[in-house]
Amino acid sequence: MKRKGPVLAIAILVIAILCTLFINVQAAPPDDTRVVIEKTHKTYIAPVCFEQAETTNNLAEATYAQAKELQFKAESSCTEEAMKPHSEKLITVIAHKLGLANSKWDW
C-alpha cells in the first residue's frame, strides 16, 4: 500500500514556501518602533527625520505605540513618509518577525 500522507504534506509545505516568495503583503511599522516625541507640539518624529524637525527642548524617546496612544501627530511629511506602510514579500515580513533581517523601521 502506498503512503500518500507524507507526500501530500511535503507537497503542501513546498507550495506554502513558494507562495511566500511571490505574495506581497502590506507591512506597517511595528508598535515597538522607536520615535522621538515632542511634548510641547504633541508630535512624534522618525529618527531619520530628526535633523530637519522643528523641536523644542521638551523631547523624549518613545515607541510608535506610545505616540499613537498619546494621539500625537507626525511632525512632518518626512515622518509621515518614514512611517508609511509599504508592500513587501511575505517571506521578508516573516524574516523581520523572526529577527533574521532588518526592517525599514530598524533605526
MIROFI-281665 format. One record per residue (C-alpha): x, y, z. Coordinates in steps of 0.05 Angstrom, whole numbers, plus 32768, in hexadecimal, padded with zeros to 4 digits. Example, Ala and Ser with C-alpha at 12.3 -4.5 7.8 and 13.67 -1.06 7.14 Angstrom:
80F67FA6809C81117FEB808F
***
This chain:
800080008000801B80457FED8022807C8021800380BC8007800380E1804A804E80F4804C805081058002801281318008802E81548046807081628022804C817C7FE4802281AB800F806081C48034808581D17FF2804981F77FD5804482208015808E82328013808982457FC9804D82717FD780758299800A80A582AC7FD2806F82CA7FA5803882E57FD2803D832E7FE5801F83488026801A838C8046804F8395807B804483CB80AF807583E480E3807483B88121805883D78161809D83D3818180BE83FF814B80E68436816C80CF847E816280DE84C1818380A384E481A1809F853081A48073853C81E18068858781D6804B857F8190802F8539819D8052851B8162807F84E0815580BC84DE812980DC84A48104812684A28116813984A780CC811484EA80CA812E8508810B8164853580EC8131855F80C580FA855D80FA80E4859C811F80E8858C816980EA85AA81AE8114858C81E780D7856581FF80EA852381DE80E884DA81F280F4849781D280B6846B81CB8099843481A1806A843D81678033841C8191803D844F81C8803B848981977FFA846E817A7FDD846381BF7FEC84AB81D17FCB84BF818F800984E58179800D84F7812F804784EE80FF8074852B8103807F853180B880748511807580B884F1807E809F84CC80BB805D84BB80998084849C805F80B58478808C807C845780B3805084478077803F83FE806D805C83E0802D805683A08005808883688012808F831F8001807182F2803680B382CE803F80D483118050809F8321808480A982DC80A380F482E780A580EA832A80C980BC830980FD80EF82D28109812883048110814C82E980D3814B832A80AC8146837480BC8107839A80AB80FF83E0808F80EF83F780D6812D83DB80F9814D841D810D
***
